Amino acid sequence: MFTKSQIVSLQVICNTDKQELQKIDDNTYKLKIRSQALKGKANKEIFEFFKEKGYNIEIVKGEKSNKKLIKIL
């Protein structure tokens, strides 16, 4: 799905019923997560979501935003 060193634009929707990743176009995805955007809980869930899928990521831009650029490591 992703390649190493790929930069991906991620729009995060917090406080949803389930985790779900939707592809919008080649490098843009929408990620629905259960956590609220408080005290880093959402970012922690994002890291865990990608780790479960076999990817390590780094947030390049948007640490405190719902629009993030992430790098697949």
PQR file with spaces between the fields and no chain letter, atoms N, CA, C, O and H, PARSE charges and radii, in Angstrom:
ATOM       1  N    MET     1       0.823   -1.193    0.000 -0.4000 1.5000
ATOM       2  CA   MET     1       0.000    0.000    0.000 -0.0000 2.0000
ATOM       3  C    MET     1       0.868    1.259    0.000  0.5500 1.7000
ATOM       4  O    MET     1       0.674    2.156   -0.821 -0.5500 1.4000
ATOM       5  N    PHE     2       1.821    1.317    0.922 -0.4000 1.5000
ATOM       6  CA   PHE     2       2.729    2.454    0.999 -0.0000 2.0000
ATOM       7  C    PHE     2       4.141    1.993    0.670  0.5500 1.7000
ATOM       8  O    PHE     2       4.476    0.819    0.824 -0.5500 1.4000
ATOM       9  H    PHE     2       1.978    0.589    1.589  0.4000 1.0000
ATOM      10  N    THR     3       4.963    2.932    0.213 -0.4000 1.5000
ATOM      11  CA   THR     3       6.358    2.622   -0.045 -0.0000 2.0000
ATOM      12  C    THR     3       7.230    3.353    0.970  0.5500 1.7000
ATOM      13  O    THR     3       6.815    4.354    1.555 -0.5500 1.4000
ATOM      14  H    THR     3       4.690    3.886    0.087  0.4000 1.0000
ATOM      15  N    LYS     4       8.421    2.850    1.167 -0.4000 1.5000
ATOM      16  CA   LYS     4       9.351    3.452    2.119 -0.0000 2.0000
ATOM      17  C    LYS     4       9.713    4.863    1.682  0.5500 1.7000
ATOM      18  O    LYS     4       9.930    5.112    0.496 -0.5500 1.4000
ATOM      19  H    LYS     4       8.759    2.037    0.692  0.4000 1.0000
ATOM      20  N    SER     5       9.777    5.768    2.614 -0.4000 1.5000
ATOM      21  CA   SER     5      10.099    7.188    2.417 -0.0000 2.0000
ATOM      22  C    SER     5       8.994    7.957    1.700  0.5500 1.7000
ATOM      23  O    SER     5       9.211    9.096    1.288 -0.5500 1.4000
ATOM      24  H    SER     5       9.600    5.566    3.578  0.4000 1.0000
ATOM      25  N    GLN     6       7.829    7.366    1.546 -0.4000 1.5000
ATOM      26  CA   GLN     6       6.703    8.058    0.912 -0.0000 2.0000
ATOM      27  C    GLN     6       6.137    9.105    1.867  0.5500 1.7000
ATOM      28  O    GLN     6       5.990    8.853    3.063 -0.5500 1.4000
ATOM      29  H    GLN     6       7.653    6.441    1.881  0.4000 1.0000
ATOM      30  N    ILE     7       5.822   10.280    1.327 -0.4000 1.5000
ATOM      31  CA   ILE     7       5.169   11.342    2.090 -0.0000 2.0000
ATOM      32  C    ILE     7       3.680   11.289    1.756  0.5500 1.7000
ATOM      33  O    ILE     7       3.296   11.284    0.587 -0.5500 1.4000
ATOM      34  H    ILE     7       5.942   10.485    0.356  0.4000 1.0000
ATOM      35  N    VAL     8       2.857   11.250    2.784 -0.4000 1.5000
ATOM      36  CA   VAL     8       1.418   11.096    2.611 -0.0000 2.0000
ATOM      37  C    VAL     8       0.702   12.228    3.337  0.5500 1.7000
ATOM      38  O    VAL     8       1.052   12.578    4.464 -0.5500 1.4000
ATOM      39  H    VAL     8       3.169   11.254    3.734  0.4000 1.0000
ATOM      40  N    SER     9      -0.302   12.792    2.678 -0.4000 1.5000
ATOM      41  CA   SER     9      -1.169   13.780    3.307 -0.0000 2.0000
ATOM      42  C    SER     9      -2.300   13.025    3.995  0.5500 1.7000
ATOM      43  O    SER     9      -2.948   12.172    3.389 -0.5500 1.4000
ATOM      44  H    SER     9      -0.587   12.508    1.762  0.4000 1.0000
ATOM      45  N    LEU    10      -2.528   13.345    5.256 -0.4000 1.5000
ATOM      46  CA   LEU    10      -3.494   12.611    6.063 -0.0000 2.0000
ATOM      47  C    LEU    10      -4.465   13.583    6.705  0.5500 1.7000
ATOM      48  O    LEU    10      -4.057   14.497    7.424 -0.5500 1.4000
ATOM      49  H    LEU    10      -2.001   14.039    5.748  0.4000 1.0000
ATOM      50  N    GLN    11      -5.748   13.386    6.446 -0.4000 1.5000
ATOM      51  CA   GLN    11      -6.771   14.167    7.136 -0.0000 2.0000
ATOM      52  C    GLN    11      -7.352   13.272    8.218  0.5500 1.7000
ATOM      53  O    GLN    11      -7.847   12.182    7.931 -0.5500 1.4000
ATOM      54  H    GLN    11      -6.079   12.644    5.862  0.4000 1.0000
ATOM      55  N    VAL    12      -7.292   13.732    9.464 -0.4000 1.5000
ATOM      56  CA   VAL    12      -7.694   12.923   10.601 -0.0000 2.0000
ATOM      57  C    VAL    12      -9.059   13.383   11.100  0.5500 1.7000
ATOM      58  O    VAL    12      -9.282   14.568   11.349 -0.5500 1.4000
ATOM      59  H    VAL    12      -6.889   14.617    9.697  0.4000 1.0000
ATOM      60  N    ILE    13      -9.967   12.418   11.240 -0.4000 1.5000
ATOM      61  CA   ILE    13     -11.287   12.666   11.814 -0.0000 2.0000
ATOM      62  C    ILE    13     -11.304   11.962   13.168  0.5500 1.7000
ATOM      63  O    ILE    13     -11.238   10.735   13.237 -0.5500 1.4000
ATOM      64  H    ILE    13      -9.786   11.455   11.038  0.4000 1.0000
ATOM      65  N    CYS    14     -11.392   12.742   14.240 -0.4000 1.5000
ATOM      66  CA   CYS    14     -11.331   12.195   15.591 -0.0000 2.0000
ATOM      67  C    CYS    14     -12.722   11.870   16.136  0.5500 1.7000
ATOM      68  O    CYS    14     -13.742   12.331   15.623 -0.5500 1.4000
ATOM      69  H    CYS    14     -11.445   13.739   14.184  0.4000 1.0000
ATOM      70  N    ASN    15     -12.720   11.058   17.197 -0.4000 1.5000
ATOM      71  CA   ASN    15     -13.922   10.764   17.967 -0.0000 2.0000
ATOM      72  C    ASN    15     -14.984   10.053   17.123  0.5500 1.7000
ATOM      73  O    ASN    15     -16.152   10.442   17.138 -0.5500 1.4000
ATOM      74  H    ASN    15     -11.891   10.684   17.614  0.4000 1.0000
ATOM      75  N    THR    16     -14.583    9.023   16.393 -0.4000 1.5000
ATOM      76  CA   THR    16     -15.521    8.246   15.578 -0.0000 2.0000
ATOM      77  C    THR    16     -15.738    6.870   16.210  0.5500 1.7000
ATOM      78  O    THR    16     -15.063    6.506   17.173 -0.5500 1.4000
ATOM      79  H    THR    16     -13.634    8.707   16.380  0.4000 1.0000
ATOM      80  N    ASP    17     -16.673    6.123   15.664 -0.4000 1.5000
ATOM      81  CA   ASP    17     -17.006    4.801   16.196 -0.0000 2.0000
ATOM      82  C    ASP    17     -15.939    3.755   15.917  0.5500 1.7000
ATOM      83  O    ASP    17     -15.737    2.835   16.710 -0.5500 1.4000
ATOM      84  H    ASP    17     -17.220    6.418   14.881  0.4000 1.0000
ATOM      85  N    LYS    18     -15.250    3.902   14.774 -0.4000 1.5000
ATOM      86  CA   LYS    18     -14.286    2.880   14.386 -0.0000 2.0000
ATOM      87  C    LYS    18     -13.088    3.509   13.693  0.5500 1.7000
ATOM      88  O    LYS    18     -13.132    4.663   13.267 -0.5500 1.4000
ATOM      89  H    LYS    18     -15.414    4.649   14.130  0.4000 1.0000
ATOM      90  N    GLN    19     -12.018    2.732   13.587 -0.4000 1.5000
ATOM      91  CA   GLN    19     -10.837    3.165   12.844 -0.0000 2.0000
ATOM      92  C    GLN    19     -11.029    2.763   11.390  0.5500 1.7000
ATOM      93  O    GLN    19     -11.410    1.633   11.083 -0.5500 1.4000
ATOM      94  H    GLN    19     -11.982    1.794   13.933  0.4000 1.0000
ATOM      95  N    GLU    20     -10.757    3.709   10.507 -0.4000 1.5000
ATOM      96  CA   GLU    20     -10.923    3.421    9.088 -0.0000 2.0000
ATOM      97  C    GLU    20     -10.022    4.341    8.274  0.5500 1.7000
ATOM      98  O    GLU    20      -9.968    5.546    8.517 -0.5500 1.4000
ATOM      99  H    GLU    20     -10.447    4.627   10.756  0.4000 1.0000
ATOM     100  N    LEU    21      -9.317    3.762    7.307 -0.4000 1.5000
ATOM     101  CA   LEU    21      -8.453    4.520    6.414 -0.0000 2.0000
ATOM     102  C    LEU    21      -9.075    4.508    5.026  0.5500 1.7000
ATOM     103  O    LEU    21      -9.340    3.444    4.466 -0.5500 1.4000
ATOM     104  H    LEU    21      -9.361    2.782    7.110  0.4000 1.0000
ATOM     105  N    GLN    22      -9.309    5.699    4.470 -0.4000 1.5000
ATOM     106  CA   GLN    22      -9.906    5.823    3.144 -0.0000 2.0000
ATOM     107  C    GLN    22      -8.938    6.553    2.237  0.5500 1.7000
ATOM     108  O    GLN    22      -8.377    7.584    2.609 -0.5500 1.4000
ATOM     109  H    GLN    22      -9.094    6.563    4.925  0.4000 1.0000
ATOM     110  N    LYS    23      -8.744    6.009    1.037 -0.4000 1.5000
ATOM     111  CA   LYS    23      -7.875    6.646    0.058 -0.0000 2.0000
ATOM     112  C    LYS    23      -8.677    7.684   -0.713  0.5500 1.7000
ATOM     113  O    LYS    23      -9.743    7.380   -1.250 -0.5500 1.4000
ATOM     114  H    LYS    23      -9.200    5.172    0.735  0.4000 1.0000
ATOM     115  N    ILE    24      -8.162    8.918   -0.768 -0.4000 1.5000
ATOM     116  CA   ILE    24      -8.815    9.982   -1.518 -0.0000 2.0000
ATOM     117  C    ILE    24      -8.181   10.094   -2.900  0.5500 1.7000
ATOM     118  O    ILE    24      -8.887   10.137   -3.907 -0.5500 1.4000
ATOM     119  H    ILE    24      -7.296    9.165   -0.332  0.4000 1.0000
ATOM     120  N    ASP    25      -6.853   10.141   -2.951 -0.4000 1.5000
ATOM     121  CA   ASP    25      -6.118   10.063   -4.218 -0.0000 2.0000
ATOM     122  C    ASP    25      -4.759    9.430   -3.932  0.5500 1.7000
ATOM     123  O    ASP    25      -4.569    8.860   -2.858 -0.5500 1.4000
ATOM     124  H    ASP    25      -6.279   10.107   -2.132  0.4000 1.0000
ATOM     125  N    ASP    26      -3.810    9.515   -4.862 -0.4000 1.5000
ATOM     126  CA   ASP    26      -2.543    8.794   -4.741 -0.0000 2.0000
ATOM     127  C    ASP    26      -1.801    9.046   -3.431  0.5500 1.7000
ATOM     128  O    ASP    26      -1.264    8.105   -2.846 -0.5500 1.4000
ATOM     129  H    ASP    26      -3.965    9.979   -5.735  0.4000 1.0000
ATOM     130  N    ASN    27      -1.756   10.280   -2.961 -0.4000 1.5000
ATOM     131  CA   ASN    27      -1.000   10.604   -1.745 -0.0000 2.0000
ATOM     132  C    ASN    27      -1.846   11.264   -0.673  0.5500 1.7000
ATOM     133  O    ASN    27      -1.299   11.908    0.223 -0.5500 1.4000
ATOM     134  H    ASN    27      -2.192   11.044   -3.436  0.4000 1.0000
ATOM     135  N    THR    28      -3.163   11.126   -0.737 -0.4000 1.5000
ATOM     136  CA   THR    28      -4.047   11.733    0.246 -0.0000 2.0000
ATOM     137  C    THR    28      -4.990   10.677    0.811  0.5500 1.7000
ATOM     138  O    THR    28      -5.645    9.940    0.073 -0.5500 1.4000
ATOM     139  H    THR    28      -3.608   10.603   -1.465  0.4000 1.0000
ATOM     140  N    TYR    29      -5.040   10.625    2.136 -0.4000 1.5000
ATOM     141  CA   TYR    29      -5.876    9.645    2.824 -0.0000 2.0000
ATOM     142  C    TYR    29      -6.667   10.328    3.926  0.5500 1.7000
ATOM     143  O    TYR    29      -6.259   11.362    4.455 -0.5500 1.4000
ATOM     144  H    TYR    29      -4.508   11.224    2.736  0.4000 1.0000
ATOM     145  N    LYS    30      -7.806    9.732    4.264 -0.4000 1.5000
ATOM     146  CA   LYS    30      -8.603   10.184    5.394 -0.0000 2.0000
ATOM     147  C    LYS    30      -8.582    9.056    6.414  0.5500 1.7000
ATOM     148  O    LYS    30      -8.884    7.909    6.084 -0.5500 1.4000
ATOM     149  H    LYS    30      -8.137    8.892    3.835  0.4000 1.0000
ATOM     150  N    LEU    31      -8.225    9.381    7.658 -0.4000 1.5000
ATOM     151  CA   LEU    31      -8.158    8.388    8.720 -0.0000 2.0000
ATOM     152  C    LEU    31      -9.153    8.748    9.812  0.5500 1.7000
ATOM     153  O    LEU    31      -9.085    9.825   10.404 -0.5500 1.4000
ATOM     154  H    LEU    31      -7.979   10.313    7.926  0.4000 1.0000
ATOM     155  N    LYS    32     -10.070    7.836   10.067 -0.4000 1.5000
ATOM     156  CA   LYS    32     -11.016    8.007   11.172 -0.0000 2.0000
ATOM     157  C    LYS    32     -10.467    7.240   12.368  0.5500 1.7000
ATOM     158  O    LYS    32     -10.082    6.076   12.254 -0.5500 1.4000
ATOM     159  H    LYS    32     -10.125    6.961    9.586  0.4000 1.0000
ATOM     160  N    ILE    33     -10.438    7.915   13.523 -0.4000 1.5000
ATOM     161  CA   ILE    33      -9.924    7.290   14.743 -0.0000 2.0000
ATOM     162  C    ILE    33     -10.904    7.500   15.884  0.5500 1.7000
ATOM     163  O    ILE    33     -11.779    8.363   15.819 -0.5500 1.4000
ATOM     164  H    ILE    33     -10.751    8.860   13.616  0.4000 1.0000
ATOM     165  N    ARG    34     -10.744    6.700   16.932 -0.4000 1.5000
ATOM     166  CA   ARG    34     -11.659    6.760   18.079 -0.0000 2.0000
ATOM     167  C    ARG    34     -11.297    7.857   19.080  0.5500 1.7000
ATOM     168  O    ARG    34     -12.177    8.424   19.729 -0.5500 1.4000
ATOM     169  H    ARG    34     -10.033    5.999   16.985  0.4000 1.0000
ATOM     170  N    SER    35     -10.033    8.149   19.202 -0.4000 1.5000
ATOM     171  CA   SER    35      -9.558    9.094   20.223 -0.0000 2.0000
ATOM     172  C    SER    35      -9.982   10.524   19.930  0.5500 1.7000
ATOM     173  O    SER    35     -10.257   10.899   18.791 -0.5500 1.4000
ATOM     174  H    SER    35      -9.318    7.689   18.675  0.4000 1.0000
ATOM     175  N    GLN    36     -10.023   11.303   20.996 -0.4000 1.5000
ATOM     176  CA   GLN    36     -10.232   12.734   20.860 -0.0000 2.0000
ATOM     177  C    GLN    36      -8.866   13.395   20.696  0.5500 1.7000
ATOM     178  O    GLN    36      -7.838   12.835   21.074 -0.5500 1.4000
ATOM     179  H    GLN    36      -9.800   10.998   21.922  0.4000 1.0000
ATOM     180  N    ALA    37      -8.879   14.580   20.133 -0.4000 1.5000
ATOM     181  CA   ALA    37      -7.629   15.315   19.903 -0.0000 2.0000
ATOM     182  C    ALA    37      -7.239   16.079   21.168  0.5500 1.7000
ATOM     183  O    ALA    37      -7.220   17.310   21.177 -0.5500 1.4000
ATOM     184  H    ALA    37      -9.714   15.035   19.826  0.4000 1.0000
ATOM     185  N    LEU    38      -6.933   15.348   22.222 -0.4000 1.5000
ATOM     186  CA   LEU    38      -6.544   15.946   23.496 -0.0000 2.0000
ATOM     187  C    LEU    38      -5.251   15.312   23.995  0.5500 1.7000
ATOM     188  O    LEU    38      -5.124   14.089   24.037 -0.5500 1.4000
ATOM     189  H    LEU    38      -6.949   14.348   22.215  0.4000 1.0000
ATOM     190  N    LYS    39      -4.301   16.153   24.369 -0.4000 1.5000
ATOM     191  CA   LYS    39      -3.057   15.731   25.019 -0.0000 2.0000
ATOM     192  C    LYS    39      -2.323   14.635   24.245  0.5500 1.7000
ATOM     193  O    LYS    39      -1.740   13.738   24.854 -0.5500 1.4000
ATOM     194  H    LYS    39      -4.404   17.147   24.335  0.4000 1.0000
ATOM     195  N    GLY    40      -2.346   14.697   22.921 -0.4000 1.5000
ATOM     196  CA   GLY    40      -1.582   13.754   22.113 -0.0000 2.0000
ATOM     197  C    GLY    40      -2.208   12.385   21.940  0.5500 1.7000
ATOM     198  O    GLY    40      -1.587   11.496   21.358 -0.5500 1.4000
ATOM     199  H    GLY    40      -2.820   15.426   22.427  0.4000 1.0000
ATOM     200  N    LYS    41      -3.435   12.192   22.437 -0.4000 1.5000
ATOM     201  CA   LYS    41      -4.083   10.882   22.320 -0.0000 2.0000
ATOM     202  C    LYS    41      -4.324   10.502   20.865  0.5500 1.7000
ATOM     203  O    LYS    41      -4.137    9.346   20.485 -0.5500 1.4000
ATOM     204  H    LYS    41      -3.939   12.914   22.910  0.4000 1.0000
ATOM     205  N    ALA    42      -4.735   11.461   20.053 -0.4000 1.5000
ATOM     206  CA   ALA    42      -4.999   11.177   18.637 -0.0000 2.0000
ATOM     207  C    ALA    42      -3.710   10.775   17.920  0.5500 1.7000
ATOM     208  O    ALA    42      -3.705    9.802   17.165 -0.5500 1.4000
ATOM     209  H    ALA    42      -4.886   12.401   20.361  0.4000 1.0000
ATOM     210  N    ASN    43      -2.634   11.499   18.143 -0.4000 1.5000
ATOM     211  CA   ASN    43      -1.360   11.161   17.497 -0.0000 2.0000
ATOM     212  C    ASN    43      -0.879    9.776   17.923  0.5500 1.7000
ATOM     213  O    ASN    43      -0.353    9.019   17.108 -0.5500 1.4000
ATOM     214  H    ASN    43      -2.638   12.289   18.756  0.4000 1.0000
ATOM     215  N    LYS    44      -1.060    9.454   19.186 -0.4000 1.5000
ATOM     216  CA   LYS    44      -0.659    8.141   19.679 -0.0000 2.0000
ATOM     217  C    LYS    44      -1.461    7.047   18.965  0.5500 1.7000
ATOM     218  O    LYS    44      -0.904    6.016   18.587 -0.5500 1.4000
ATOM     219  H    LYS    44      -1.487   10.069   19.849  0.4000 1.0000
ATOM     220  N    GLU    45      -2.750    7.266   18.783 -0.4000 1.5000
ATOM     221  CA   GLU    45      -3.575    6.283   18.091 -0.0000 2.0000
ATOM     222  C    GLU    45      -3.181    6.160   16.615  0.5500 1.7000
ATOM     223  O    GLU    45      -3.223    5.069   16.048 -0.5500 1.4000
ATOM     224  H    GLU    45      -3.202    8.104   19.089  0.4000 1.0000
ATOM     225  N    ILE    46      -2.803    7.273   16.003 -0.4000 1.5000
ATOM     226  CA   ILE    46      -2.346    7.246   14.604 -0.0000 2.0000
ATOM     227  C    ILE    46      -1.085    6.388   14.486  0.5500 1.7000
ATOM     228  O    ILE    46      -0.991    5.545   13.593 -0.5500 1.4000
ATOM     229  H    ILE    46      -2.769    8.160   16.464  0.4000 1.0000
ATOM     230  N    PHE    47      -0.116    6.598   15.385 -0.4000 1.5000
ATOM     231  CA   PHE    47       1.105    5.790   15.370 -0.0000 2.0000
ATOM     232  C    PHE    47       0.779    4.309   15.548  0.5500 1.7000
ATOM     233  O    PHE    47       1.331    3.462   14.845 -0.5500 1.4000
ATOM     234  H    PHE    47      -0.192    7.282   16.110  0.4000 1.0000
ATOM     235  N    GLU    48      -0.115    3.997   16.483 -0.4000 1.5000
ATOM     236  CA   GLU    48      -0.496    2.607   16.742 -0.0000 2.0000
ATOM     237  C    GLU    48      -1.222    1.997   15.547  0.5500 1.7000
ATOM     238  O    GLU    48      -0.998    0.831   15.219 -0.5500 1.4000
ATOM     239  H    GLU    48      -0.563    4.686   17.054  0.4000 1.0000
ATOM     240  N    PHE    49      -2.084    2.766   14.897 -0.4000 1.5000
ATOM     241  CA   PHE    49      -2.827    2.286   13.730 -0.0000 2.0000
ATOM     242  C    PHE    49      -1.860    1.849   12.630  0.5500 1.7000
ATOM     243  O    PHE    49      -1.989    0.755   12.082 -0.5500 1.4000
ATOM     244  H    PHE    49      -2.266    3.713   15.164  0.4000 1.0000
ATOM     245  N    PHE    50      -0.900    2.703   12.315 -0.4000 1.5000
ATOM     246  CA   PHE    50       0.048    2.380   11.253 -0.0000 2.0000
ATOM     247  C    PHE    50       0.999    1.253   11.675  0.5500 1.7000
ATOM     248  O    PHE    50       1.408    0.443   10.843 -0.5500 1.4000
ATOM     249  H    PHE    50      -0.796    3.592   12.760  0.4000 1.0000
ATOM     250  N    LYS    51       1.348    1.200   12.955 -0.4000 1.5000
ATOM     251  CA   LYS    51       2.224    0.136   13.441 -0.0000 2.0000
ATOM     252  C    LYS    51       1.546   -1.229   13.287  0.5500 1.7000
ATOM     253  O    LYS    51       2.200   -2.205   12.919 -0.5500 1.4000
ATOM     254  H    LYS    51       1.017    1.857   13.631  0.4000 1.0000
ATOM     255  N    GLU    52       0.246   -1.303   13.566 -0.4000 1.5000
ATOM     256  CA   GLU    52      -0.510   -2.546   13.393 -0.0000 2.0000
ATOM     257  C    GLU    52      -0.525   -2.988   11.931  0.5500 1.7000
ATOM     258  O    GLU    52      -0.607   -4.182   11.645 -0.5500 1.4000
ATOM     259  H    GLU    52      -0.285   -0.511   13.866  0.4000 1.0000
ATOM     260  N    LYS    53      -0.446   -2.036   11.013 -0.4000 1.5000
ATOM     261  CA   LYS    53      -0.443   -2.337    9.582 -0.0000 2.0000
ATOM     262  C    LYS    53       0.965   -2.645    9.071  0.5500 1.7000
ATOM     263  O    LYS    53       1.139   -2.979    7.899 -0.5500 1.4000
ATOM     264  H    LYS    53      -0.380   -1.066   11.246  0.4000 1.0000
ATOM     265  N    GLY    54       1.974   -2.533    9.949 -0.4000 1.5000
ATOM     266  CA   GLY    54       3.345   -2.860    9.575 -0.0000 2.0000
ATOM     267  C    GLY    54       4.171   -1.676    9.113  0.5500 1.7000
ATOM     268  O    GLY    54       5.210   -1.858    8.478 -0.5500 1.4000
ATOM     269  H    GLY    54       1.832   -2.261   10.901  0.4000 1.0000
ATOM     270  N    TYR    55       3.725   -0.458    9.423 -0.4000 1.5000
ATOM     271  CA   TYR    55       4.439    0.746    9.002 -0.0000 2.0000
ATOM     272  C    TYR    55       4.843    1.573   10.213  0.5500 1.7000
ATOM     273  O    TYR    55       4.060    1.742   11.148 -0.5500 1.4000
ATOM     274  H    TYR    55       2.882   -0.310    9.939  0.4000 1.0000
ATOM     275  N    ASN    56       6.059    2.084   10.191 -0.4000 1.5000
ATOM     276  CA   ASN    56       6.488    3.097   11.149 -0.0000 2.0000
ATOM     277  C    ASN    56       6.374    4.434   10.449  0.5500 1.7000
ATOM     278  O    ASN    56       6.737    4.562    9.279 -0.5500 1.4000
ATOM     279  H    ASN    56       6.695    1.948    9.431  0.4000 1.0000
ATOM     280  N    ILE    57       5.874    5.424   11.155 -0.4000 1.5000
ATOM     281  CA   ILE    57       5.670    6.735   10.540 -0.0000 2.0000
ATOM     282  C    ILE    57       6.320    7.831   11.370  0.5500 1.7000
ATOM     283  O    ILE    57       6.668    7.642   12.536 -0.5500 1.4000
ATOM     284  H    ILE    57       5.580    5.320   12.105  0.4000 1.0000
ATOM     285  N    GLU    58       6.468    8.974   10.730 -0.4000 1.5000
ATOM     286  CA   GLU    58       6.939   10.195   11.376 -0.0000 2.0000
ATOM     287  C    GLU    58       6.004   11.310   10.920  0.5500 1.7000
ATOM     288  O    GLU    58       5.707   11.430    9.732 -0.5500 1.4000
ATOM     289  H    GLU    58       6.184    9.127    9.784  0.4000 1.0000
ATOM     290  N    ILE    59       5.540   12.123   11.865 -0.4000 1.5000
ATOM     291  CA   ILE    59       4.716   13.274   11.499 -0.0000 2.0000
ATOM     292  C    ILE    59       5.668   14.390   11.083  0.5500 1.7000
ATOM     293  O    ILE    59       6.437   14.903   11.896 -0.5500 1.4000
ATOM     294  H    ILE    59       5.780   12.025   12.831  0.4000 1.0000
ATOM     295  N    VAL    60       5.604   14.757    9.807 -0.4000 1.5000
ATOM     296  CA   VAL    60       6.485   15.778    9.256 -0.0000 2.0000
ATOM     297  C    VAL    60       5.917   17.163    9.510  0.5500 1.7000
ATOM     298  O    VAL    60       6.657   18.098    9.818 -0.5500 1.4000
ATOM     299  H    VAL    60       4.979   14.340    9.146  0.4000 1.0000
ATOM     300  N    LYS    61       4.598   17.296    9.380 -0.4000 1.5000
ATOM     301  CA   LYS    61       3.949   18.588    9.541 -0.0000 2.0000
ATOM     302  C    LYS    61       2.534   18.365   10.063  0.5500 1.7000
ATOM     303  O    LYS    61       1.858   17.419    9.659 -0.5500 1.4000
ATOM     304  H    LYS    61       3.997   16.537    9.130  0.4000 1.0000
ATOM     305  N    GLY    62       2.092   19.243   10.962 -0.4000 1.5000
ATOM     306  CA   GLY    62       0.716   19.189   11.443 -0.0000 2.0000
ATOM     307  C    GLY    62       0.527   18.400   12.717  0.5500 1.7000
ATOM     308  O    GLY    62      -0.518   17.779   12.915 -0.5500 1.4000
ATOM     309  H    GLY    62       2.641   20.011   11.289  0.4000 1.0000
ATOM     310  N    GLU    63       1.523   18.415   13.583 -0.4000 1.5000
ATOM     311  CA   GLU    63       1.437   17.661   14.835 -0.0000 2.0000
ATOM     312  C    GLU    63       0.186   18.018   15.648  0.5500 1.7000
ATOM     313  O    GLU    63      -0.395   17.154   16.305 -0.5500 1.4000
ATOM     314  H    GLU    63       2.371   18.919   13.422  0.4000 1.0000
ATOM     315  N    LYS    64      -0.228   19.292   15.603 -0.4000 1.5000
ATOM     316  CA   LYS    64      -1.393   19.732   16.373 -0.0000 2.0000
ATOM     317  C    LYS    64      -2.559   20.113   15.462  0.5500 1.7000
ATOM     318  O    LYS    64      -3.388   20.949   15.823 -0.5500 1.4000
ATOM     319  H    LYS    64       0.244   19.994   15.070  0.4000 1.0000
ATOM     320  N    SER    65      -2.617   19.504   14.294 -0.4000 1.5000
ATOM     321  CA   SER    65      -3.655   19.812   13.318 -0.0000 2.0000
ATOM     322  C    SER    65      -4.328   18.518   12.875  0.5500 1.7000
ATOM     323  O    SER    65      -3.776   17.431   13.042 -0.5500 1.4000
ATOM     324  H    SER    65      -1.944   18.825   14.001  0.4000 1.0000
ATOM     325  N    ASN    66      -5.529   18.648   12.308 -0.4000 1.5000
ATOM     326  CA   ASN    66      -6.180   17.452   11.776 -0.0000 2.0000
ATOM     327  C    ASN    66      -5.715   17.156   10.351  0.5500 1.7000
ATOM     328  O    ASN    66      -6.074   16.125    9.783 -0.5500 1.4000
ATOM     329  H    ASN    66      -5.977   19.532   12.173  0.4000 1.0000
ATOM     330  N    LYS    67      -4.923   18.049    9.776 -0.4000 1.5000
ATOM     331  CA   LYS    67      -4.307   17.816    8.476 -0.0000 2.0000
ATOM     332  C    LYS    67      -2.812   17.644    8.695  0.5500 1.7000
ATOM     333  O    LYS    67      -2.126   18.567    9.133 -0.5500 1.4000
ATOM     334  H    LYS    67      -4.631   18.887   10.238  0.4000 1.0000
ATOM     335  N    LYS    68      -2.320   16.460    8.389 -0.4000 1.5000
ATOM     336  CA   LYS    68      -0.933   16.121    8.681 -0.0000 2.0000
ATOM     337  C    LYS    68      -0.209   15.650    7.427  0.5500 1.7000
ATOM     338  O    LYS    68      -0.823   15.122    6.500 -0.5500 1.4000
ATOM     339  H    LYS    68      -2.878   15.710    8.033  0.4000 1.0000
ATOM     340  N    LEU    69       1.084   15.847    7.415 -0.4000 1.5000
ATOM     341  CA   LEU    69       1.952   15.200    6.440 -0.0000 2.0000
ATOM     342  C    LEU    69       2.739   14.165    7.224  0.5500 1.7000
ATOM     343  O    LEU    69       3.400   14.488    8.212 -0.5500 1.4000
ATOM     344  H    LEU    69       1.582   16.276    8.168  0.4000 1.0000
ATOM     345  N    ILE    70       2.663   12.923    6.779 -0.4000 1.5000
ATOM     346  CA   ILE    70       3.418   11.872    7.453 -0.0000 2.0000
ATOM     347  C    ILE    70       4.384   11.237    6.477  0.5500 1.7000
ATOM     348  O    ILE    70       4.146   11.201    5.270 -0.5500 1.4000
ATOM     349  H    ILE    70       2.126   12.661    5.977  0.4000 1.0000
ATOM     350  N    LYS    71       5.472   10.740    7.022 -0.4000 1.5000
ATOM     351  CA   LYS    71       6.475   10.046    6.233 -0.0000 2.0000
ATOM     352  C    LYS    71       6.500    8.592    6.667  0.5500 1.7000
ATOM     353  O    LYS    71       6.601    8.287    7.856 -0.5500 1.4000
ATOM     354  H    LYS    71       5.665   10.770    8.003  0.4000 1.0000
ATOM     355  N    ILE    72       6.408    7.693    5.690 -0.4000 1.5000
ATOM     356  CA   ILE    72       6.498    6.271    5.968 -0.0000 2.0000
ATOM     357  C    ILE    72       7.976    5.921    6.096  0.5500 1.7000
ATOM     358  O    ILE    72       8.755    6.180    5.179 -0.5500 1.4000
ATOM     359  H    ILE    72       6.326    7.940    4.724  0.4000 1.0000
ATOM     360  N    LEU    73       8.368    5.338    7.221 -0.4000 1.5000
ATOM     361  CA   LEU    73       9.773    5.012    7.472 -0.0000 2.0000
ATOM     362  C    LEU    73      10.064    3.559    7.129  0.5500 1.7000
ATOM     363  O    LEU    73      11.198    3.105    7.277 -0.5500 1.4000
ATOM     364  H    LEU    73       7.735    5.128    7.967  0.4000 1.0000
